[in-house]
């Protein structure tokens, strides 16, 4: 896949496991929930409009405008069942997190707590420099290039 490059402003942090510097950026989700998944084997992120349309349809068909948490969790798992492979041939996961590019240690956004509601309604997506943001087609998939103030 020949991806377009998406330049984003970002920051650095140190990996808590190996102390290597990690360059990253954030996407703030404006309308929650937004279905996205981190890869199990790398830092690629799956973020598809077709998945968002499924969520919107479920919300529109729910009494009171909000489906129960179990039905949302099931929908997220159904999305994973039909998700494409990662660029490395791996899978995306419900509980996958950002990983250090140097040592592969996972860095859970919520101290590792497996809270389904927090996972489904997560307001931020972390994108690591060099990761792929995979959409529905190659045309809406991107290679992330994080710009730091010192590199502009």
FENGIQUI-V509797 format. One record per pair of residues at least 12 apart in sequence whose C-alpha atoms are under 10 Angstrom apart, sorted by the first residue. I is the first residue (numbers start at 1). J is the second residue. Records with the same first field share a line. If there is no record, write none. Layout:
# FENGIQUI-V509797
I=J / J
This chain:
# FENGIQUI-V509797
1=87 / 138 / 141
2=138 / 139 / 141 / 142 / 143
3=132 / 133 / 134 / 138 / 139 / 140 / 141 / 142 / 143 / 144
4=132 / 138 / 139 / 140 / 141 / 142 / 143 / 144
5=130 / 132 / 133 / 141 / 142 / 143 / 144 / 145
6=130 / 132 / 133 / 141 / 142 / 143 / 144 / 145 / 146
7=25 / 129 / 142 / 143 / 144 / 145 / 146 / 147
8=24 / 25 / 26 / 27 / 127 / 129 / 144 / 145 / 146 / 147 / 148
9=23 / 24 / 25 / 26 / 145 / 146 / 147 / 148 / 149 / 152
10=23 / 24 / 25 / 26 / 127 / 128 / 129 / 145 / 146 / 147 / 148 / 149
11=23 / 24 / 25 / 26 / 128 / 129 / 146 / 147 / 148 / 149
12=24 / 25 / 128 / 129 / 146 / 148
14=100
15=99 / 100 / 101 / 102 / 103 / 104 / 105 / 106 / 107
16=100 / 105 / 106 / 107
17=100 / 102 / 103 / 104 / 105 / 106 / 107
18=100 / 102 / 103 / 104 / 105
19=100 / 102 / 103
20=100 / 101 / 102 / 103
21=100 / 101 / 102
22=99 / 100 / 101 / 102 / 128 / 129
23=100 / 101 / 127 / 128 / 129 / 130 / 145 / 146 / 147 / 148
24=98 / 126 / 127 / 128 / 129 / 130 / 131 / 144 / 145 / 146 / 147 / 148
25=124 / 125 / 126 / 127 / 128 / 129 / 144 / 145 / 146 / 147 / 148
26=123 / 124 / 125 / 126 / 127 / 128 / 146
27=123 / 124 / 125 / 126 / 127
28=122 / 123 / 124 / 125 / 126
29=121 / 122 / 123 / 124 / 125
30=123 / 124
31=121 / 123
32=52 / 55 / 56 / 120 / 121 / 122 / 123
33=52 / 55 / 56 / 59 / 72 / 117 / 118 / 119 / 120 / 121 / 122 / 123
34=47 / 48 / 49 / 51 / 52 / 53 / 55 / 56 / 120 / 121 / 122 / 123 / 124 / 125
35=47 / 48 / 49 / 50 / 51 / 52 / 53 / 54 / 55 / 72 / 75 / 76 / 79 / 94 / 119 / 120 / 121 / 122
36=48 / 51 / 52 / 76 / 79 / 80 / 92 / 93 / 94 / 119 / 120 / 122 / 124 / 125 / 133 / 134 / 135
37=76 / 79 / 80 / 83 / 91 / 92 / 93 / 94 / 95 / 96 / 97 / 119 / 125 / 134
38=86 / 91 / 92 / 93 / 94 / 95 / 96 / 97 / 98 / 99 / 125 / 126 / 127 / 133
39=85 / 86 / 87 / 88 / 89 / 90 / 91 / 92 / 93 / 94 / 95 / 96 / 97 / 98 / 99 / 131 / 132
40=86 / 88 / 90 / 91 / 92 / 93 / 94 / 95 / 96 / 97 / 98 / 99 / 106
41=86 / 87 / 88 / 89 / 90 / 91 / 92 / 93 / 96 / 97 / 98 / 99 / 104
42=86 / 87 / 88 / 90 / 91 / 92 / 96 / 97 / 98 / 99 / 100 / 101 / 104 / 106 / 128 / 131 / 132
43=86 / 87 / 92 / 96 / 97 / 98 / 99 / 100 / 101 / 104 / 106 / 126 / 127 / 128 / 129 / 130 / 131 / 132 / 133
44=86 / 87 / 88 / 91 / 92 / 98 / 99 / 127 / 128 / 130 / 131 / 132 / 133 / 134 / 142 / 143 / 144
45=86 / 92 / 97 / 98 / 125 / 126 / 127 / 128 / 131 / 132 / 133 / 134 / 135 / 141 / 142
46=80 / 83 / 84 / 85 / 86 / 92 / 93 / 132 / 133 / 134 / 135 / 136 / 141
47=125 / 133 / 134 / 135 / 136 / 140 / 141
48=79 / 83 / 133 / 134 / 135 / 136 / 137 / 140 / 141
49=135 / 136 / 137 / 140
50=79 / 135 / 136
51=75 / 76 / 78 / 79 / 80 / 83 / 135 / 136
54=75 / 76 / 79
55=67 / 72 / 75 / 76
58=71 / 72 / 75
59=72
69=116 / 117 / 120
70=116 / 117
72=116 / 117 / 120
73=94 / 116 / 117 / 119 / 120
76=93 / 94 / 120
77=93 / 94
79=92 / 94
80=92 / 93 / 94
81=93
83=136
84=134 / 136
86=132 / 134
87=131 / 132 / 134
94=114 / 116 / 119 / 120
95=108 / 112 / 113 / 114 / 115 / 116 / 119
96=108
97=109 / 110 / 112 / 126
98=125 / 126 / 127 / 128
99=128
100=128
101=128 / 129 / 130 / 131
109=122 / 124 / 125 / 126
110=122
127=143 / 144 / 145 / 146
128=143 / 144 / 145 / 146
129=143 / 144 / 145 / 146 / 147
130=142 / 143 / 144 / 145 / 146
131=143 / 144 / 145 / 146
132=144 / 145
